[in-house]
Amino acid sequence: KEPYKVNEEKVIKEANIKTPNVKIALKIPRKIFKDYSDIEIRVYISLLLDMNFGITNSFNEELMKNKLITDLGCSSNIYDDYVIISVSFDSNYYEQVLKMVNDKLHHLEINEKDFERKVHAKIATLILSFDDVENVNYQIQDSVIDYGEIIPDIKKFWESLAYEKLSKINSLINFKNKAIYIMVPKTK
């Protein structure tokens, strides 16, 4: 069984890369989200991360505009008894950006208007994706792989999402168990 505590809170390794890469990961016991299904947890946290770190978010745009990062991504997964939330970025100014991303992660912003816009965009993308039979097949496969089941009416699921649940899940995220992994270019 996976231990609760991360092995090392901060690791810096040299690698054969051009630009430093940083990953911040939170490991949160799944039982904290006991009132929510795995699907709800992943979807709500993905929305939350997208609202704060997504490509159209002002934080991401500011970092890109100021050439502080070359890439920024985030994800959430459930492994056994834990919810893992991660934010990764590539930056030659990784120490400065790490402070900024860490601060943003500790102060995730949500608002109902942005939430509704993101949900409507996901539904529109979903509807358009049904024009391609192969894409639908991939979505079914992903659903089985990710959730262990086929979601019978995915559109209805997206329409049922509630801002109040997003707010509650946001309040449950904690930083008691955080790891930072930094890969830097090898010194010659």
Residue pairs with C-beta under 8 A, 6 or more apart in sequence:
1 80
1 81
2 79
2 80
2 81
2 82
4 27
4 29
4 82
4 177
5 177
6 25
6 27
6 177
6 178
6 179
7 179
8 179
9 178
9 179
9 180
10 179
10 180
10 181
10 182
11 179
11 180
11 181
11 182
12 182
12 183
12 184
13 181
13 182
13 183
13 184
14 183
14 184
14 185
14 186
14 187
15 21
15 183
15 184
15 185
15 186
16 185
16 186
17 183
17 184
17 185
18 185
19 70
19 90
19 91
19 92
19 185
20 90
20 91
20 92
20 94
20 182
20 183
20 184
20 185
21 88
21 89
21 90
21 94
21 182
21 183
22 88
22 89
22 90
22 91
22 94
22 97
22 98
22 101
22 180
22 181
22 182
22 183
23 86
23 87
23 88
23 180
23 181
24 86
24 87
24 88
24 98
24 101
24 102
24 105
24 178
24 179
24 180
25 84
25 85
25 86
25 178
25 179
25 180
25 181
26 83
26 84
26 85
26 86
26 105
26 173
26 174
26 175
26 177
26 178
27 82
27 83
27 84
27 177
27 178
27 179
28 82
28 83
28 84
28 85
28 172
28 173
28 174
28 177
29 81
29 82
29 83
30 41
30 78
30 80
30 81
30 82
30 83
31 81
32 83
32 172
32 174
33 41
33 83
33 169
33 172
35 168
36 44
36 165
36 169
38 78
38 147
39 147
39 151
39 157
40 165
40 169
41 76
41 78
41 83
41 169
42 76
42 77
42 78
42 146
42 147
43 157
43 158
43 161
44 161
44 165
44 166
44 169
45 76
45 83
45 85
45 169
45 173
46 75
46 76
47 115
47 118
47 119
47 161
47 166
48 108
48 110
48 166
48 169
48 170
48 173
49 74
49 75
49 76
49 85
49 87
50 57
50 74
50 118
51 57
51 108
51 109
51 110
51 114
51 115
51 118
52 59
52 104
52 105
52 108
52 109
53 59
53 60
53 72
53 73
53 74
53 87
53 101
53 104
54 60
59 104
60 72
63 69
63 72
63 89
63 97
63 100
64 72
68 91
68 93
68 96
68 97
68 100
69 89
69 90
69 91
69 97
70 90
70 91
71 88
71 89
71 90
72 87
72 88
72 89
72 101
73 87
73 88
73 89
74 85
74 86
74 87
74 88
75 85
75 86
76 83
76 84
76 85
76 86
77 83
77 84
78 84
85 173
87 101
87 105
89 97
89 101
91 97
94 182
94 184
98 180
98 182
105 175
106 175
108 170
108 173
110 163
110 166
110 167
110 170
112 163
115 163
115 166
116 163
119 158
119 159
119 161
122 158
123 155
123 158
123 159
126 154
126 155
126 158
127 155
129 135
129 136
129 139
130 136
139 154
140 150
143 149
143 150
143 151
143 154
144 150
151 157
